[in-house]
Amino acid sequence: MGNTIENNSFHGIFNGSTLLALENTIRRNQGNGMRLTSGSTTTISGGLITLNGYAGIFLPVGASASIGLDGEAELVVSHNVAAGLRVETDVASAHLNSGRVRFEANGGGAIVGRVTDVFVDSD
């Protein structure tokens, strides 16, 4: 359904505006799987973000993301060298539905930084 983004010499996705990422496979990139830029807004739902050289998803100063809030597909963020999700403390924003996002075996832990969990029960 989505795209496969892999084997890039830096980030898999480097976004500086608005992005809607649905059911993509983002893997084996040398940097972050997804790296947003200041002022960007992103919606991420479903898919796989794995085996990247740094964080699976990185939100720097001024970036915001809604993760797992749209659609019903599960997003798996696993086996990245650093954290599955890294949010620059107090200067980036992430809203996560923990019922649709699974973190596994990321080198720096599941989440680094402050995230708002807006769990939505699909039952």
Jmol script that loads the backbone (N, CA, C; Angstrom):
load data "model"
ATOM      1  N   MET A   1       0.817  -1.186   0.000  1.00  0.00           N
ATOM      2  CA  MET A   1       0.000   0.000   0.000  1.00  0.00           C
ATOM      3  C   MET A   1       0.863   1.253   0.000  1.00  0.00           C
ATOM      4  N   GLY A   2       1.794   1.388   0.945  1.00  0.00           N
ATOM      5  CA  GLY A   2       2.661   2.560   1.018  1.00  0.00           C
ATOM      6  C   GLY A   2       3.915   2.371   0.197  1.00  0.00           C
ATOM      7  N   ASN A   3       4.880   3.214   0.441  1.00  0.00           N
ATOM      8  CA  ASN A   3       6.164   3.183  -0.252  1.00  0.00           C
ATOM      9  C   ASN A   3       7.216   2.474   0.583  1.00  0.00           C
ATOM     10  N   THR A   4       8.266   2.001  -0.075  1.00  0.00           N
ATOM     11  CA  THR A   4       9.444   1.494   0.608  1.00  0.00           C
ATOM     12  C   THR A   4      10.564   2.494   0.373  1.00  0.00           C
ATOM     13  N   ILE A   5      11.122   2.997   1.479  1.00  0.00           N
ATOM     14  CA  ILE A   5      12.186   3.999   1.427  1.00  0.00           C
ATOM     15  C   ILE A   5      13.372   3.387   2.160  1.00  0.00           C
ATOM     16  N   GLU A   6      14.449   3.067   1.446  1.00  0.00           N
ATOM     17  CA  GLU A   6      15.531   2.320   2.073  1.00  0.00           C
ATOM     18  C   GLU A   6      16.890   2.641   1.472  1.00  0.00           C
ATOM     19  N   ASN A   7      17.910   2.325   2.270  1.00  0.00           N
ATOM     20  CA  ASN A   7      19.310   2.395   1.846  1.00  0.00           C
ATOM     21  C   ASN A   7      19.768   3.771   1.374  1.00  0.00           C
ATOM     22  N   ASN A   8      19.264   4.822   2.023  1.00  0.00           N
ATOM     23  CA  ASN A   8      19.726   6.173   1.703  1.00  0.00           C
ATOM     24  C   ASN A   8      20.982   6.488   2.504  1.00  0.00           C
ATOM     25  N   SER A   9      21.847   7.314   1.933  1.00  0.00           N
ATOM     26  CA  SER A   9      23.108   7.621   2.607  1.00  0.00           C
ATOM     27  C   SER A   9      22.930   8.586   3.774  1.00  0.00           C
ATOM     28  N   PHE A  10      21.741   9.142   3.950  1.00  0.00           N
ATOM     29  CA  PHE A  10      21.479   9.975   5.112  1.00  0.00           C
ATOM     30  C   PHE A  10      20.120   9.588   5.681  1.00  0.00           C
ATOM     31  N   HIS A  11      19.125  10.449   5.707  1.00  0.00           N
ATOM     32  CA  HIS A  11      17.810  10.122   6.257  1.00  0.00           C
ATOM     33  C   HIS A  11      16.926   9.478   5.191  1.00  0.00           C
ATOM     34  N   GLY A  12      16.008   8.632   5.665  1.00  0.00           N
ATOM     35  CA  GLY A  12      15.037   8.057   4.741  1.00  0.00           C
ATOM     36  C   GLY A  12      14.086   9.129   4.236  1.00  0.00           C
ATOM     37  N   ILE A  13      13.483   9.869   5.170  1.00  0.00           N
ATOM     38  CA  ILE A  13      12.624  11.008   4.829  1.00  0.00           C
ATOM     39  C   ILE A  13      13.135  12.207   5.606  1.00  0.00           C
ATOM     40  N   PHE A  14      13.388  13.302   4.900  1.00  0.00           N
ATOM     41  CA  PHE A  14      13.821  14.555   5.515  1.00  0.00           C
ATOM     42  C   PHE A  14      12.783  15.584   5.102  1.00  0.00           C
ATOM     43  N   ASN A  15      11.908  15.948   6.040  1.00  0.00           N
ATOM     44  CA  ASN A  15      10.737  16.750   5.686  1.00  0.00           C
ATOM     45  C   ASN A  15      10.773  18.129   6.312  1.00  0.00           C
ATOM     46  N   GLY A  16      10.434  19.142   5.505  1.00  0.00           N
ATOM     47  CA  GLY A  16      10.435  20.506   5.993  1.00  0.00           C
ATOM     48  C   GLY A  16       9.112  21.209   5.863  1.00  0.00           C
ATOM     49  N   SER A  17       8.048  20.477   5.590  1.00  0.00           N
ATOM     50  CA  SER A  17       6.742  21.130   5.471  1.00  0.00           C
ATOM     51  C   SER A  17       5.667  20.241   6.076  1.00  0.00           C
ATOM     52  N   THR A  18       4.685  19.864   5.293  1.00  0.00           N
ATOM     53  CA  THR A  18       3.604  19.001   5.764  1.00  0.00           C
ATOM     54  C   THR A  18       3.725  17.654   5.075  1.00  0.00           C
ATOM     55  N   LEU A  19       3.594  16.588   5.863  1.00  0.00           N
ATOM     56  CA  LEU A  19       3.737  15.235   5.319  1.00  0.00           C
ATOM     57  C   LEU A  19       2.667  14.331   5.902  1.00  0.00           C
ATOM     58  N   LEU A  20       2.072  13.513   5.051  1.00  0.00           N
ATOM     59  CA  LEU A  20       1.160  12.467   5.466  1.00  0.00           C
ATOM     60  C   LEU A  20       1.796  11.151   5.052  1.00  0.00           C
ATOM     61  N   ALA A  21       2.254  10.367   6.032  1.00  0.00           N
ATOM     62  CA  ALA A  21       2.945   9.101   5.760  1.00  0.00           C
ATOM     63  C   ALA A  21       2.059   7.943   6.229  1.00  0.00           C
ATOM     64  N   LEU A  22       1.524   7.200   5.284  1.00  0.00           N
ATOM     65  CA  LEU A  22       0.613   6.100   5.598  1.00  0.00           C
ATOM     66  C   LEU A  22       1.180   4.775   5.120  1.00  0.00           C
ATOM     67  N   GLU A  23       1.370   3.856   6.060  1.00  0.00           N
ATOM     68  CA  GLU A  23       1.768   2.476   5.790  1.00  0.00           C
ATOM     69  C   GLU A  23       3.012   2.347   4.911  1.00  0.00           C
ATOM     70  N   ASN A  24       4.041   3.125   5.231  1.00  0.00           N
ATOM     71  CA  ASN A  24       5.317   3.047   4.523  1.00  0.00           C
ATOM     72  C   ASN A  24       6.277   2.112   5.246  1.00  0.00           C
ATOM     73  N   THR A  25       7.234   1.586   4.515  1.00  0.00           N
ATOM     74  CA  THR A  25       8.357   0.858   5.090  1.00  0.00           C
ATOM     75  C   THR A  25       9.580   1.751   4.924  1.00  0.00           C
ATOM     76  N   ILE A  26      10.185   2.121   6.055  1.00  0.00           N
ATOM     77  CA  ILE A  26      11.356   3.004   6.045  1.00  0.00           C
ATOM     78  C   ILE A  26      12.464   2.250   6.762  1.00  0.00           C
ATOM     79  N   ARG A  27      13.471   1.819   6.035  1.00  0.00           N
ATOM     80  CA  ARG A  27      14.470   0.932   6.636  1.00  0.00           C
ATOM     81  C   ARG A  27      15.863   1.119   6.047  1.00  0.00           C
ATOM     82  N   ARG A  28      16.836   0.736   6.873  1.00  0.00           N
ATOM     83  CA  ARG A  28      18.248   0.684   6.484  1.00  0.00           C
ATOM     84  C   ARG A  28      18.800   1.997   5.926  1.00  0.00           C
ATOM     85  N   ASN A  29      18.377   3.117   6.492  1.00  0.00           N
ATOM     86  CA  ASN A  29      18.939   4.408   6.110  1.00  0.00           C
ATOM     87  C   ASN A  29      20.084   4.743   7.057  1.00  0.00           C
ATOM     88  N   GLN A  30      21.103   5.449   6.593  1.00  0.00           N
ATOM     89  CA  GLN A  30      22.279   5.720   7.410  1.00  0.00           C
ATOM     90  C   GLN A  30      21.994   6.667   8.575  1.00  0.00           C
ATOM     91  N   GLY A  31      21.080   7.585   8.417  1.00  0.00           N
ATOM     92  CA  GLY A  31      20.709   8.521   9.482  1.00  0.00           C
ATOM     93  C   GLY A  31      19.399   8.092  10.121  1.00  0.00           C
ATOM     94  N   ASN A  32      18.514   9.048  10.353  1.00  0.00           N
ATOM     95  CA  ASN A  32      17.189   8.764  10.913  1.00  0.00           C
ATOM     96  C   ASN A  32      16.288   8.155   9.839  1.00  0.00           C
ATOM     97  N   GLY A  33      15.349   7.349  10.290  1.00  0.00           N
ATOM     98  CA  GLY A  33      14.341   6.877   9.348  1.00  0.00           C
ATOM     99  C   GLY A  33      13.532   8.054   8.825  1.00  0.00           C
ATOM    100  N   MET A  34      13.018   8.875   9.755  1.00  0.00           N
ATOM    101  CA  MET A  34      12.317  10.111   9.422  1.00  0.00           C
ATOM    102  C   MET A  34      12.899  11.226  10.266  1.00  0.00           C
ATOM    103  N   ARG A  35      13.277  12.323   9.618  1.00  0.00           N
ATOM    104  CA  ARG A  35      13.762  13.493  10.353  1.00  0.00           C
ATOM    105  C   ARG A  35      12.969  14.694   9.870  1.00  0.00           C
ATOM    106  N   LEU A  36      12.227  15.275  10.789  1.00  0.00           N
ATOM    107  CA  LEU A  36      11.458  16.464  10.461  1.00  0.00           C
ATOM    108  C   LEU A  36      12.319  17.694  10.670  1.00  0.00           C
ATOM    109  N   THR A  37      11.891  18.818  10.139  1.00  0.00           N
ATOM    110  CA  THR A  37      12.614  20.070  10.350  1.00  0.00           C
ATOM    111  C   THR A  37      11.729  21.042  11.113  1.00  0.00           C
ATOM    112  N   SER A  38      12.307  22.107  11.585  1.00  0.00           N
ATOM    113  CA  SER A  38      11.583  23.109  12.347  1.00  0.00           C
ATOM    114  C   SER A  38      10.383  23.620  11.562  1.00  0.00           C
ATOM    115  N   GLY A  39       9.232  23.634  12.205  1.00  0.00           N
ATOM    116  CA  GLY A  39       8.020  24.116  11.576  1.00  0.00           C
ATOM    117  C   GLY A  39       7.248  23.083  10.782  1.00  0.00           C
ATOM    118  N   SER A  40       7.777  21.880  10.643  1.00  0.00           N
ATOM    119  CA  SER A  40       7.072  20.854   9.871  1.00  0.00           C
ATOM    120  C   SER A  40       5.991  20.187  10.712  1.00  0.00           C
ATOM    121  N   THR A  41       4.980  19.698  10.031  1.00  0.00           N
ATOM    122  CA  THR A  41       3.868  18.986  10.650  1.00  0.00           C
ATOM    123  C   THR A  41       3.693  17.671   9.914  1.00  0.00           C
ATOM    124  N   THR A  42       3.649  16.577  10.655  1.00  0.00           N
ATOM    125  CA  THR A  42       3.605  15.263  10.028  1.00  0.00           C
ATOM    126  C   THR A  42       2.578  14.369  10.701  1.00  0.00           C
ATOM    127  N   THR A  43       1.895  13.575   9.893  1.00  0.00           N
ATOM    128  CA  THR A  43       0.998  12.527  10.375  1.00  0.00           C
ATOM    129  C   THR A  43       1.582  11.203   9.904  1.00  0.00           C
ATOM    130  N   ILE A  44       1.820  10.295  10.850  1.00  0.00           N
ATOM    131  CA  ILE A  44       2.428   8.997  10.538  1.00  0.00           C
ATOM    132  C   ILE A  44       1.485   7.907  11.044  1.00  0.00           C
ATOM    133  N   SER A  45       1.067   7.021  10.158  1.00  0.00           N
ATOM    134  CA  SER A  45       0.183   5.923  10.548  1.00  0.00           C
ATOM    135  C   SER A  45       0.539   4.664   9.783  1.00  0.00           C
ATOM    136  N   GLY A  46       0.575   3.547  10.499  1.00  0.00           N
ATOM    137  CA  GLY A  46       0.829   2.256   9.891  1.00  0.00           C
ATOM    138  C   GLY A  46       2.233   2.133   9.321  1.00  0.00           C
ATOM    139  N   GLY A  47       2.643   0.917   9.080  1.00  0.00           N
ATOM    140  CA  GLY A  47       3.913   0.669   8.427  1.00  0.00           C
ATOM    141  C   GLY A  47       5.007   0.175   9.355  1.00  0.00           C
ATOM    142  N   LEU A  48       6.242   0.302   8.890  1.00  0.00           N
ATOM    143  CA  LEU A  48       7.419  -0.210   9.583  1.00  0.00           C
ATOM    144  C   LEU A  48       8.565   0.783   9.425  1.00  0.00           C
ATOM    145  N   ILE A  49       9.203   1.136  10.549  1.00  0.00           N
ATOM    146  CA  ILE A  49      10.395   1.988  10.548  1.00  0.00           C
ATOM    147  C   ILE A  49      11.465   1.206  11.306  1.00  0.00           C
ATOM    148  N   THR A  50      12.473   0.708  10.600  1.00  0.00           N
ATOM    149  CA  THR A  50      13.385  -0.250  11.218  1.00  0.00           C
ATOM    150  C   THR A  50      14.808  -0.169  10.652  1.00  0.00           C
ATOM    151  N   LEU A  51      15.751  -0.580  11.466  1.00  0.00           N
ATOM    152  CA  LEU A  51      17.152  -0.761  11.068  1.00  0.00           C
ATOM    153  C   LEU A  51      17.814   0.508  10.529  1.00  0.00           C
ATOM    154  N   ASN A  52      17.454   1.659  11.082  1.00  0.00           N
ATOM    155  CA  ASN A  52      18.062   2.918  10.663  1.00  0.00           C
ATOM    156  C   ASN A  52      19.268   3.244  11.530  1.00  0.00           C
ATOM    157  N   GLY A  53      20.183   4.060  11.006  1.00  0.00           N
ATOM    158  CA  GLY A  53      21.452   4.353  11.665  1.00  0.00           C
ATOM    159  C   GLY A  53      21.358   5.283  12.855  1.00  0.00           C
ATOM    160  N   TYR A  54      20.228   5.914  13.068  1.00  0.00           N
ATOM    161  CA  TYR A  54      20.019   6.742  14.257  1.00  0.00           C
ATOM    162  C   TYR A  54      18.598   6.487  14.738  1.00  0.00           C
ATOM    163  N   ALA A  55      17.822   7.511  15.015  1.00  0.00           N
ATOM    164  CA  ALA A  55      16.458   7.312  15.518  1.00  0.00           C
ATOM    165  C   ALA A  55      15.518   6.867  14.396  1.00  0.00           C
ATOM    166  N   GLY A  56      14.482   6.151  14.777  1.00  0.00           N
ATOM    167  CA  GLY A  56      13.446   5.811  13.805  1.00  0.00           C
ATOM    168  C   GLY A  56      12.746   7.075  13.336  1.00  0.00           C
ATOM    169  N   ILE A  57      12.293   7.899  14.305  1.00  0.00           N
ATOM    170  CA  ILE A  57      11.636   9.180  14.026  1.00  0.00           C
ATOM    171  C   ILE A  57      12.304  10.230  14.899  1.00  0.00           C
ATOM    172  N   PHE A  58      12.746  11.345  14.304  1.00  0.00           N
ATOM    173  CA  PHE A  58      13.406  12.409  15.052  1.00  0.00           C
ATOM    174  C   PHE A  58      12.672  13.723  14.839  1.00  0.00           C
ATOM    175  N   LEU A  59      12.245  14.355  15.950  1.00  0.00           N
ATOM    176  CA  LEU A  59      11.550  15.638  15.906  1.00  0.00           C
ATOM    177  C   LEU A  59      12.418  16.702  16.559  1.00  0.00           C
ATOM    178  N   PRO A  60      13.009  17.601  15.781  1.00  0.00           N
ATOM    179  CA  PRO A  60      13.834  18.665  16.342  1.00  0.00           C
ATOM    180  C   PRO A  60      12.983  19.873  16.749  1.00  0.00           C
ATOM    181  N   VAL A  61      13.626  20.958  17.093  1.00  0.00           N
ATOM    182  CA  VAL A  61      12.993  22.205  17.525  1.00  0.00           C
ATOM    183  C   VAL A  61      11.870  22.605  16.569  1.00  0.00           C
ATOM    184  N   GLY A  62      10.665  22.824  17.101  1.00  0.00           N
ATOM    185  CA  GLY A  62       9.561  23.357  16.315  1.00  0.00           C
ATOM    186  C   GLY A  62       8.807  22.385  15.441  1.00  0.00           C
ATOM    187  N   ALA A  63       9.181  21.115  15.428  1.00  0.00           N
ATOM    188  CA  ALA A  63       8.474  20.123  14.618  1.00  0.00           C
ATOM    189  C   ALA A  63       7.332  19.513  15.423  1.00  0.00           C
ATOM    190  N   SER A  64       6.301  19.049  14.723  1.00  0.00           N
ATOM    191  CA  SER A  64       5.204  18.362  15.409  1.00  0.00           C
ATOM    192  C   SER A  64       4.762  17.157  14.602  1.00  0.00           C
ATOM    193  N   ALA A  65       4.318  16.129  15.315  1.00  0.00           N
ATOM    194  CA  ALA A  65       3.874  14.905  14.650  1.00  0.00           C
ATOM    195  C   ALA A  65       2.702  14.285  15.389  1.00  0.00           C
ATOM    196  N   SER A  66       1.774  13.732  14.621  1.00  0.00           N
ATOM    197  CA  SER A  66       0.691  12.893  15.127  1.00  0.00           C
ATOM    198  C   SER A  66       1.018  11.490  14.659  1.00  0.00           C
ATOM    199  N   ILE A  67       1.164  10.570  15.612  1.00  0.00           N
ATOM    200  CA  ILE A  67       1.650   9.233  15.280  1.00  0.00           C
ATOM    201  C   ILE A  67       0.620   8.193  15.707  1.00  0.00           C
ATOM    202  N   GLY A  68       0.115   7.437  14.739  1.00  0.00           N
ATOM    203  CA  GLY A  68      -0.846   6.380  15.027  1.00  0.00           C
ATOM    204  C   GLY A  68      -2.253   6.868  15.292  1.00  0.00           C
ATOM    205  N   LEU A  69      -2.559   8.101  14.930  1.00  0.00           N
ATOM    206  CA  LEU A  69      -3.893   8.649  15.196  1.00  0.00           C
ATOM    207  C   LEU A  69      -4.849   8.471  14.024  1.00  0.00           C
ATOM    208  N   ASP A  70      -4.350   8.295  12.829  1.00  0.00           N
ATOM    209  CA  ASP A  70      -5.198   8.114  11.650  1.00  0.00           C
ATOM    210  C   ASP A  70      -5.101   6.680  11.162  1.00  0.00           C
ATOM    211  N   GLY A  71      -6.173   6.154  10.660  1.00  0.00           N
ATOM    212  CA  GLY A  71      -6.177   4.799  10.124  1.00  0.00           C
ATOM    213  C   GLY A  71      -6.157   3.757  11.226  1.00  0.00           C
ATOM    214  N   GLU A  72      -6.247   2.507  10.814  1.00  0.00           N
ATOM    215  CA  GLU A  72      -6.298   1.408  11.776  1.00  0.00           C
ATOM    216  C   GLU A  72      -5.046   0.543  11.766  1.00  0.00           C
ATOM    217  N   ALA A  73      -4.158   0.741  10.808  1.00  0.00           N
ATOM    218  CA  ALA A  73      -2.960  -0.094  10.705  1.00  0.00           C
ATOM    219  C   ALA A  73      -1.968   0.220  11.821  1.00  0.00           C
ATOM    220  N   GLU A  74      -1.276  -0.809  12.282  1.00  0.00           N
ATOM    221  CA  GLU A  74      -0.265  -0.654  13.323  1.00  0.00           C
ATOM    222  C   GLU A  74       1.043  -0.136  12.721  1.00  0.00           C
ATOM    223  N   LEU A  75       1.705   0.754  13.455  1.00  0.00           N
ATOM    224  CA  LEU A  75       3.038   1.229  13.107  1.00  0.00           C
ATOM    225  C   LEU A  75       4.026   0.528  14.028  1.00  0.00           C
ATOM    226  N   VAL A  76       5.040  -0.123  13.446  1.00  0.00           N
ATOM    227  CA  VAL A  76       6.080  -0.782  14.221  1.00  0.00           C
ATOM    228  C   VAL A  76       7.376  -0.009  14.016  1.00  0.00           C
ATOM    229  N   VAL A  77       7.998   0.407  15.130  1.00  0.00           N
ATOM    230  CA  VAL A  77       9.268   1.134  15.104  1.00  0.00           C
ATOM    231  C   VAL A  77      10.259   0.257  15.862  1.00  0.00           C
ATOM    232  N   SER A  78      11.209  -0.346  15.143  1.00  0.00           N
ATOM    233  CA  SER A  78      12.048  -1.363  15.786  1.00  0.00           C
ATOM    234  C   SER A  78      13.485  -1.363  15.277  1.00  0.00           C
ATOM    235  N   HIS A  79      14.371  -1.812  16.124  1.00  0.00           N
ATOM    236  CA  HIS A  79      15.761  -2.104  15.789  1.00  0.00           C
ATOM    237  C   HIS A  79      16.524  -0.929  15.168  1.00  0.00           C
ATOM    238  N   ASN A  80      16.203   0.284  15.581  1.00  0.00           N
ATOM    239  CA  ASN A  80      16.969   1.455  15.168  1.00  0.00           C
ATOM    240  C   ASN A  80      18.126   1.640  16.143  1.00  0.00           C
ATOM    241  N   VAL A  81      19.218   2.230  15.703  1.00  0.00           N
ATOM    242  CA  VAL A  81      20.413   2.362  16.547  1.00  0.00           C
ATOM    243  C   VAL A  81      20.127   3.212  17.785  1.00  0.00           C
ATOM    244  N   ALA A  82      19.441   4.316  17.613  1.00  0.00           N
ATOM    245  CA  ALA A  82      19.104   5.201  18.744  1.00  0.00           C
ATOM    246  C   ALA A  82      17.648   4.935  19.146  1.00  0.00           C
ATOM    247  N   ALA A  83      16.976   5.926  19.690  1.00  0.00           N
ATOM    248  CA  ALA A  83      15.598   5.762  20.146  1.00  0.00           C
ATOM    249  C   ALA A  83      14.645   5.499  18.981  1.00  0.00           C
ATOM    250  N   GLY A  84      13.557   4.831  19.280  1.00  0.00           N
ATOM    251  CA  GLY A  84      12.517   4.667  18.276  1.00  0.00           C
ATOM    252  C   GLY A  84      11.931   6.011  17.894  1.00  0.00           C
ATOM    253  N   LEU A  85      11.641   6.839  18.900  1.00  0.00           N
ATOM    254  CA  LEU A  85      11.124   8.196  18.705  1.00  0.00           C
ATOM    255  C   LEU A  85      11.917   9.132  19.589  1.00  0.00           C
ATOM    256  N   ARG A  86      12.555  10.125  18.969  1.00  0.00           N
ATOM    257  CA  ARG A  86      13.294  11.127  19.740  1.00  0.00           C
ATOM    258  C   ARG A  86      12.653  12.488  19.516  1.00  0.00           C
ATOM    259  N   VAL A  87      12.223  13.100  20.625  1.00  0.00           N
ATOM    260  CA  VAL A  87      11.565  14.401  20.583  1.00  0.00           C
ATOM    261  C   VAL A  87      12.418  15.380  21.374  1.00  0.00           C
ATOM    262  N   GLU A  88      12.860  16.455  20.729  1.00  0.00           N
ATOM    263  CA  GLU A  88      13.645  17.467  21.433  1.00  0.00           C
ATOM    264  C   GLU A  88      12.792  18.032  22.570  1.00  0.00           C
ATOM    265  N   THR A  89      13.251  17.864  23.775  1.00  0.00           N
ATOM    266  CA  THR A  89      12.500  18.223  24.964  1.00  0.00           C
ATOM    267  C   THR A  89      12.042  19.672  24.944  1.00  0.00           C
ATOM    268  N   ASP A  90      10.751  19.865  25.203  1.00  0.00           N
ATOM    269  CA  ASP A  90      10.107  21.177  25.353  1.00  0.00           C
ATOM    270  C   ASP A  90      10.103  22.044  24.101  1.00  0.00           C
ATOM    271  N   VAL A  91      10.598  21.597  22.997  1.00  0.00           N
ATOM    272  CA  VAL A  91      10.629  22.443  21.808  1.00  0.00           C
ATOM    273  C   VAL A  91      10.063  21.753  20.569  1.00  0.00           C
ATOM    274  N   ALA A  92       9.598  20.530  20.714  1.00  0.00           N
ATOM    275  CA  ALA A  92       8.929  19.804  19.639  1.00  0.00           C
ATOM    276  C   ALA A  92       7.701  19.141  20.253  1.00  0.00           C
ATOM    277  N   SER A  93       6.782  18.706  19.415  1.00  0.00           N
ATOM    278  CA  SER A  93       5.519  18.177  19.904  1.00  0.00           C
ATOM    279  C   SER A  93       5.186  16.862  19.222  1.00  0.00           C
ATOM    280  N   ALA A  94       4.846  15.851  20.027  1.00  0.00           N
ATOM    281  CA  ALA A  94       4.425  14.567  19.471  1.00  0.00           C
ATOM    282  C   ALA A  94       3.182  14.076  20.207  1.00  0.00           C
ATOM    283  N   HIS A  95       2.179  13.669  19.434  1.00  0.00           N
ATOM    284  CA  HIS A  95       0.973  13.045  19.962  1.00  0.00           C
ATOM    285  C   HIS A  95       0.945  11.627  19.414  1.00  0.00           C
ATOM    286  N   LEU A  96       0.793  10.668  20.308  1.00  0.00           N
ATOM    287  CA  LEU A  96       0.950   9.261  19.972  1.00  0.00           C
ATOM    288  C   LEU A  96      -0.244   8.461  20.470  1.00  0.00           C
ATOM    289  N   ASN A  97      -0.749   7.566  19.637  1.00  0.00           N
ATOM    290  CA  ASN A  97      -1.763   6.612  20.070  1.00  0.00           C
ATOM    291  C   ASN A  97      -1.040   5.298  20.368  1.00  0.00           C
ATOM    292  N   SER A  98      -0.774   5.044  21.642  1.00  0.00           N
ATOM    293  CA  SER A  98      -0.003   3.853  22.020  1.00  0.00           C
ATOM    294  C   SER A  98      -0.729   2.555  21.684  1.00  0.00           C
ATOM    295  N   GLY A  99      -2.004   2.629  21.366  1.00  0.00           N
ATOM    296  CA  GLY A  99      -2.741   1.442  20.960  1.00  0.00           C
ATOM    297  C   GLY A  99      -2.446   1.008  19.537  1.00  0.00           C
ATOM    298  N   ARG A 100      -1.813   1.871  18.745  1.00  0.00           N
ATOM    299  CA  ARG A 100      -1.511   1.549  17.350  1.00  0.00           C
ATOM    300  C   ARG A 100      -0.039   1.660  16.991  1.00  0.00           C
ATOM    301  N   VAL A 101       0.807   1.924  17.989  1.00  0.00           N
ATOM    302  CA  VAL A 101       2.240   2.040  17.737  1.00  0.00           C
ATOM    303  C   VAL A 101       2.979   1.085  18.662  1.00  0.00           C
ATOM    304  N   ARG A 102       3.877   0.302  18.080  1.00  0.00           N
ATOM    305  CA  ARG A 102       4.656  -0.652  18.875  1.00  0.00           C
ATOM    306  C   ARG A 102       6.132  -0.362  18.682  1.00  0.00           C
ATOM    307  N   PHE A 103       6.853  -0.216  19.803  1.00  0.00           N
ATOM    308  CA  PHE A 103       8.299  -0.002  19.788  1.00  0.00           C
ATOM    309  C   PHE A 103       8.982  -1.282  20.243  1.00  0.00           C
ATOM    310  N   GLU A 104      10.008  -1.723  19.502  1.00  0.00           N
ATOM    311  CA  GLU A 104      10.723  -2.948  19.847  1.00  0.00           C
ATOM    312  C   GLU A 104      12.221  -2.787  19.626  1.00  0.00           C
ATOM    313  N   ALA A 105      13.006  -3.106  20.618  1.00  0.00           N
ATOM    314  CA  ALA A 105      14.455  -3.286  20.500  1.00  0.00           C
ATOM    315  C   ALA A 105      15.195  -2.118  19.844  1.00  0.00           C
ATOM    316  N   ASN A 106      14.819  -0.894  20.162  1.00  0.00           N
ATOM    317  CA  ASN A 106      15.572   0.269  19.683  1.00  0.00           C
ATOM    318  C   ASN A 106      16.732   0.519  20.632  1.00  0.00           C
ATOM    319  N   GLY A 107      17.917   0.802  20.097  1.00  0.00           N
ATOM    320  CA  GLY A 107      19.125   0.922  20.897  1.00  0.00           C
ATOM    321  C   GLY A 107      19.076   1.981  21.977  1.00  0.00           C
ATOM    322  N   GLY A 108      18.384   3.084  21.733  1.00  0.00           N
ATOM    323  CA  GLY A 108      18.288   4.173  22.706  1.00  0.00           C
ATOM    324  C   GLY A 108      16.986   4.162  23.492  1.00  0.00           C
ATOM    325  N   GLY A 109      16.233   3.076  23.411  1.00  0.00           N
ATOM    326  CA  GLY A 109      14.948   2.984  24.096  1.00  0.00           C
ATOM    327  C   GLY A 109      13.803   3.294  23.152  1.00  0.00           C
ATOM    328  N   ALA A 110      12.587   3.162  23.659  1.00  0.00           N
ATOM    329  CA  ALA A 110      11.404   3.395  22.834  1.00  0.00           C
ATOM    330  C   ALA A 110      11.236   4.876  22.512  1.00  0.00           C
ATOM    331  N   ILE A 111      11.176   5.712  23.559  1.00  0.00           N
ATOM    332  CA  ILE A 111      10.903   7.136  23.385  1.00  0.00           C
ATOM    333  C   ILE A 111      11.860   7.950  24.230  1.00  0.00           C
ATOM    334  N   VAL A 112      12.459   8.976  23.640  1.00  0.00           N
ATOM    335  CA  VAL A 112      13.283   9.945  24.359  1.00  0.00           C
ATOM    336  C   VAL A 112      12.619  11.300  24.148  1.00  0.00           C
ATOM    337  N   GLY A 113      12.264  11.964  25.233  1.00  0.00           N
ATOM    338  CA  GLY A 113      11.582  13.249  25.152  1.00  0.00           C
ATOM    339  C   GLY A 113      10.133  13.123  25.569  1.00  0.00           C
ATOM    340  N   ARG A 114       9.447  14.240  25.566  1.00  0.00           N
ATOM    341  CA  ARG A 114       8.072  14.278  26.042  1.00  0.00           C
ATOM    342  C   ARG A 114       7.092  14.014  24.898  1.00  0.00           C
ATOM    343  N   VAL A 115       6.178  13.074  25.150  1.00  0.00           N
ATOM    344  CA  VAL A 115       5.168  12.690  24.178  1.00  0.00           C
ATOM    345  C   VAL A 115       3.818  12.654  24.886  1.00  0.00           C
ATOM    346  N   THR A 116       2.773  13.122  24.235  1.00  0.00           N
ATOM    347  CA  THR A 116       1.422  13.035  24.777  1.00  0.00           C
ATOM    348  C   THR A 116       0.757  11.801  24.198  1.00  0.00           C
ATOM    349  N   ASP A 117       0.365  10.867  25.078  1.00  0.00           N
ATOM    350  CA  ASP A 117      -0.314   9.648  24.634  1.00  0.00           C
ATOM    351  C   ASP A 117      -1.814   9.911  24.611  1.00  0.00           C
ATOM    352  N   VAL A 118      -2.404   9.835  23.435  1.00  0.00           N
ATOM    353  CA  VAL A 118      -3.835  10.034  23.284  1.00  0.00           C
ATOM    354  C   VAL A 118      -4.450   8.703  22.854  1.00  0.00           C
ATOM    355  N   PHE A 119      -4.262   7.682  23.692  1.00  0.00           N
ATOM    356  CA  PHE A 119      -4.698   6.326  23.401  1.00  0.00           C
ATOM    357  C   PHE A 119      -6.148   6.303  22.968  1.00  0.00           C
ATOM    358  N   VAL A 120      -6.398   5.652  21.819  1.00  0.00           N
ATOM    359  CA  VAL A 120      -7.737   5.472  21.309  1.00  0.00           C
ATOM    360  C   VAL A 120      -7.979   3.972  21.239  1.00  0.00           C
ATOM    361  N   ASP A 121      -8.946   3.474  22.007  1.00  0.00           N
ATOM    362  CA  ASP A 121      -9.270   2.064  22.022  1.00  0.00           C
ATOM    363  C   ASP A 121     -10.083   1.739  20.776  1.00  0.00           C
ATOM    364  N   SER A 122      -9.572   0.848  19.958  1.00  0.00           N
ATOM    365  CA  SER A 122     -10.250   0.513  18.692  1.00  0.00           C
ATOM    366  C   SER A 122     -11.346  -0.518  18.863  1.00  0.00           C
ATOM    367  N   ASP A 123     -11.548  -1.037  20.072  1.00  0.00           N
ATOM    368  CA  ASP A 123     -12.622  -2.033  20.294  1.00  0.00           C
ATOM    369  C   ASP A 123     -13.951  -1.395  20.512  1.00  0.00           C
TER     370      ASP A 123
END
end "model"
wireframe off; spacefill off
backbone 0.3
color backbone group
